[in-house]
């Protein structure tokens, strides 16, 4: 396995972003098990981007300014929605004590949408993965799927660790209403910042 691919992939996965923020917030609000489910949802949100890159749809997205902007601003809108629900103590990302149950499906749905509505992921798969496939590879599509699977496995592992660490801090947070309010507002601000960053990105 190409060490450079593993190193760069780890740096990309571990860098702060929407997926990490979702998993950490979920770990703080709902604990380790639900954070792991959120990590799975973020990972599943990568699948459409991977398939788009393999089938060439990502190239179309990259070539069409309208398509790119549509997906991008849908992602911005969803991040602002997450910021709003987090600030108002509603939704799957609310920092709260044990109480109302959140279904696994709801957690996964939110996590999937966060990554699904990020067109930069398609650009990543289109521009990054092909660099690690030999020009004379007899089955380049299979090689790309294999690299994508490794990237997704790394994503799940890193995000699950983020969530588990956040869950370990859960007891300290839940014992302080002030800390809970501060964290909730911090995550809301984080989603606004990530939305603004996405809005400013270009093809």
PEQUIKA-V261417 format. One record per residue. N is the residue number from 1. RES is the residue in one letter. D_LAST is the distance of its C-alpha to the last C-alpha in Angstrom with 1 decimal. Layout:
# PEQUIKA-V261417
N,RES,D_LAST
N,RES,D_LAST
This chain:
# PEQUIKA-V261417
1,X,29.9
2,X,27.5
3,X,28.0
4,X,24.8
5,X,22.8
6,X,24.9
7,X,24.5
8,X,20.8
9,X,20.6
10,X,23.1
11,X,21.3
12,X,18.1
13,X,20.4
14,X,22.7
15,X,20.3
16,X,20.6
17,X,18.3
18,X,18.9
19,X,20.8
20,X,23.1
21,X,23.8
22,X,24.7
23,X,27.0
24,X,28.7
25,X,29.4
26,X,30.8
27,X,32.9
28,X,34.4
29,X,35.1
30,X,36.2
31,X,37.1
32,X,36.3
33,X,36.6
34,X,34.2
35,X,31.7
36,X,31.9
37,X,31.2
38,X,28.2
39,X,27.0
40,X,27.6
41,X,25.6
42,X,22.5
43,X,23.0
44,X,23.5
45,X,20.2
46,X,18.5
47,X,20.4
48,X,18.4
49,X,15.2
50,X,17.5
51,X,19.0
52,X,15.8
53,X,14.9
54,X,18.6
55,X,18.9
56,X,15.8
57,X,14.4
58,X,11.3
59,X,10.8
60,X,11.6
61,X,9.1
62,X,6.3
63,X,8.4
64,X,9.3
65,X,7.9
66,X,11.0
67,X,10.8
68,X,7.5
69,X,9.0
70,X,12.3
71,X,11.8
72,X,10.2
73,X,13.1
74,X,15.5
75,X,14.8
76,X,15.4
77,X,18.5
78,X,19.8
79,X,19.5
80,X,21.4
81,X,23.9
82,X,24.4
83,X,25.0
84,X,27.5
85,X,29.4
86,X,29.6
87,X,30.9
88,X,33.4
89,X,34.6
90,X,33.6
91,X,31.5
92,X,31.1
93,X,29.9
94,X,32.9
95,X,34.7
96,X,38.2
97,X,41.4
98,X,42.8
99,X,43.1
100,X,41.3
101,X,40.0
102,X,36.4
103,X,36.0
104,X,34.1
105,X,32.3
106,X,31.1
107,X,29.9
108,X,28.0
109,X,26.5
110,X,25.1
111,X,23.7
112,X,22.2
113,X,20.4
114,X,18.9
115,X,17.0
116,X,16.7
117,X,14.7
118,X,12.1
119,X,9.0
120,X,8.1
121,X,11.4
122,X,10.7
123,X,8.0
124,X,11.0
125,X,13.5
126,X,12.0
127,X,11.5
128,X,14.3
129,X,17.2
130,X,17.8
131,X,18.6
132,X,21.7
133,X,23.0
134,X,25.6
135,X,25.2
136,X,28.7
137,X,28.3
138,X,30.4
139,X,28.4
140,X,24.7
141,X,23.8
142,X,26.6
143,X,25.5
144,X,21.9
145,X,23.6
146,X,25.9
147,X,23.3
148,X,21.4
149,X,24.8
150,X,25.4
151,X,22.1
152,X,23.1
153,X,26.6
154,X,25.6
155,X,23.5
156,X,26.6
157,X,28.9
158,X,27.1
159,X,26.5
160,X,30.1
161,X,31.4
162,X,29.5
163,X,31.1
164,X,34.5
165,X,34.5
166,X,33.7
167,X,36.4
168,X,38.9
169,X,38.4
170,X,38.9
171,X,42.7
172,X,42.3
173,X,39.7
174,X,41.7
175,X,44.8
176,X,43.5
177,X,42.4
178,X,41.1
179,X,38.9
180,X,37.6
181,X,36.8
182,X,35.1
183,X,32.9
184,X,32.1
185,X,30.9
186,X,29.1
187,X,27.1
188,X,26.5
189,X,25.2
190,X,23.0
191,X,21.3
192,X,20.9
193,X,19.3
194,X,16.9
195,X,16.0
196,X,15.5
197,X,13.3
198,X,11.1
199,X,11.3
200,X,10.2
201,X,7.0
202,X,3.8
203,X,0.0
